[in-house]
Each structure stands twice: as C-alpha cells, then as structure tokens.
Amino acid sequence: MLKHEVSKAELLRQKSILKSIYDANYGHDYRYHIESYGCQMNNHDSERIAGMLNEAGYRPADSKNDADIIIFNTCCVREHAELRVFGNVGALKALKDEKPFLIIGVCGCMMQQEQVAKKLSKRYPFVDLIFGTHELFRLPEMLESVLSGDHVFRISGSDADIAEDLPIMRNSTFSTNVNIMFGCNNFCTYCIVPYVRGRERSRSAENIVGEVKKLAAAGYLEITLLGQNVNSYNAPDSGIKFPGLLALVNDIDGVKRIRFMTSHPKDLSDELIYAMRDLDKVCHHIHLPVQSGSSRILREMNRRYTREDYLRLIDKLRANMPDIDITTDIIVGFPGETDADFEDTISLVDEVGYCAAYTFMYSQREGTIAAKIPDQIPPEIKKERLHALNAKVASKLSIASKNYINKIGEVLVEGCDQKPGGMMVYGKMNGFRTVFFPGDESLIGKMIHVKIIDTLNTSLVGQMVK
Ligand code: SF4
C-alpha cells in the first residue's frame, strides 16, 4: 500500500456497510439530492458521493423536496460562498420540520475549515452530518451512524485519503474526469486550497491507467486528468512524471481525447509541451492561470514566475502548437495592486489573446497571507477593473474567432439546445472552442466533423461536413 492510500481492508469494510444499508433500504424508494459548489474537483467528489449513495440503495431525486438525503458539497475559494451555503442550509429548516427523517449533510472544502464547520453545526443543529474533505471515503460508516440516530461531525487533518475504486456515478457517458493527484504545495498567498485539501499527493500511474482503461471499455471517449497542479504529478511508486503519464494514457485503445487541468506555469516543462505536441490524443488546449500581468504582484502572490517567464511559455507553446487554445484565471484587485499593475494585466491579455479567461475580484480568505496585507483595494475599484478586463478579453476573443471561419474540425457533441433558428447541438473542438451547429440529441456523445461558418460572442457556429 502506498503512502496516502486507504487500505483495502478499510475500503472493504466501508463497502460492506453500504451493502447492509442497501439491504435495509430494499423495497423502499429512497432518494438523494446533491448540491455541488465550486470547481471540477468538487463536482468529481459529488460523483463519488452519488456512487456511494447509489450502492446504498438510494436513487437521484427530482428536487430537494423529494429527497430523503440532501448533501451540500461546499467550496470556500470565494468570499461569499459561506453566506450562500449558510443561507441554503438554513432554508431547509422548514423541510426538516415537515420530514423529520430527512437527512441533511454538509461536506467539502468549507467544512474542512473547522471553525466554519462548528459555526454551521451550532447555528443549524438540524444538520445531521458534517464532514471534511479527507473523510469522503468514510461516508458509508457516517451514514450508518446517522441512520441509527446520531449526529456526525468529522473533520480530520489526515491526508491519507486516496481511496481507489470508490463507487462512482459519473455525470456523462462519454466524457469524464479522472483525479490524478490531490492537494497542493504551492501556497499562493491568496489561496485557501492547500489548507483545506492538504499537501500534494499523487495516485499511482498504474491505478490511473487501470481506471482509464475501464472507462475506455465502457465507451468514454474523452478523459480529463484532474489535479490542482497536474504539472507536478509524481507517481509515488514508479516516479513517472506528468508527460510520462500522458503517454501511458495516450496508448489506451478507445480513448479519443485527453485533456488536463490545472497547470501551474512554474512547473510547465519543455517535456510536457513536447508531449502535448507529439501525442495524438492530447488536445491542444492548456489552462494556464496567470493571475496577474504584473511581476510585482506575482511576487506578492508567491506565484514564483514573472510576467516575462509567463510570456516565454506562451511563445514556446505556440511555437510548438500554433493551433493551441490558451485559457487562464486572473485576479483583479489583489492587495496593493496599483493602476500601473492593472495596466500590466491588461497589456498581457492583449499580448496573449486568451480563448477564455475566468476573471475574479480578489476576495479575502481568512487564514491566508494576503488577507493580512493592509492595503486592500476598495470594492468599487475592483469592480471597475473587472469590467475593463472582461471587455479586453472579449474584444481579443472576438478578433481571434474570425480566424476560425472556413476551418474544419472535429467536435465532441455534449448537448443540444432549442435556438430561434431550430435545434442546435454543441460541443468542443480539439482545443477549447465551443461550436454550435444544427443537429439533434442523437448526436450527443459522437465526434462530428464541422465547418465553421460564423462566430457568436464566445463561441462559433458551424455546419456538419458529410
Ligand atoms: S497553485 Fe496556488 S492557486 Fe492553485 S491551488 Fe495551489 S495554492 Fe491555490
């Protein structure tokens, strides 16, 4: 057993508890509802919660009102998340009074902050189950305790939590996420993640490849390898690094597309760029959060690269993959950010020309270094800067979109939507561009060749190529 892995005996014990809950639930129509906040990691955890509940005999509910178990899987990355979660949990009091056997659980990053979890438990004593990020694999045993009438509160600091083969209910039948690592060692000064998700720990390459093989055999075409910083993946048994892992996944029959996120610029190696260029299934898209265009602010953020380093990486990526789509995260209004620093961010966006940028106003997270910096930026300035930044991103995107006209690419169809001109399907090209084109739901999950004929605000319009 590898360090950080949960033992097989413990996992078998948890599974046997699921079986006994299943037996007790047999013949009943019990339902669950999960509300997920935050990033893809959290959504992926929610798929595991759904998987375990499913094995315990519960089925998805149509809404909260029909549910016998409601779980909130929370996130604490943004400032107002707490207000929202507390509001939503508090709003369930009436439902709990009406249905005393309703089980209410709250988990995820926000609950890993012990003082917040305690506050929630005190304010809402009707919540039956509170657990932190490292306790997910113990859900069966916690559920068993709740079913026998106990309140459960479990927040541990242990990150020995890599649980292989947990039951999972995936949200899609053709595109899915696979965790390759957990936690983060970087301690960017604004970020709470290392405190709530723990230190970096990678899964073994063998287990990841085994999981992807099973997914490919089940018909999944697109695999997204997930981690807070996949570039520092380091297999604990074999020492395989991320480019090596990509090569192993690329060799798996049935997989058509490989994506990954997130990449820290300081760990983006030449080997990874060459792997992206040379491995035929790896999509030409990279999410490379820059956070700021000012080297001074980047230093304050503890990002450990400069504006110049970042721009050199962009040049290298484009020299090797001229068609690559680059997306990013940017924070405006970091403490002490001057007009000149912000102008550096605007000029960097101008220079790079992102395919999408997730832009945020800096929010103070208690317990982080940046929260203690006295020179906080007033909200109205943050708002102004966010507005100007979004306008710059959009104008660059709209110019870049024109270059796609008449190009032909393959789209993996994700869904369909009724539009004024008729039914349209949509999906992503090999990079990150979303294309809409006429079609119906029979195309969902298929890879279709499409010619681009027009542009929309952030997406493209195409038509099927016979
Ligand atoms: S790399 Fe920085 S921003 Fe990303 S999770 Fe780690 S500490 Fe947070």
Residues whose N, C-alpha, C, O or C-beta is under 5 A from the ligand:
A	BS01	SF4	C184 N186 F187 C188 C191 V193 Q228
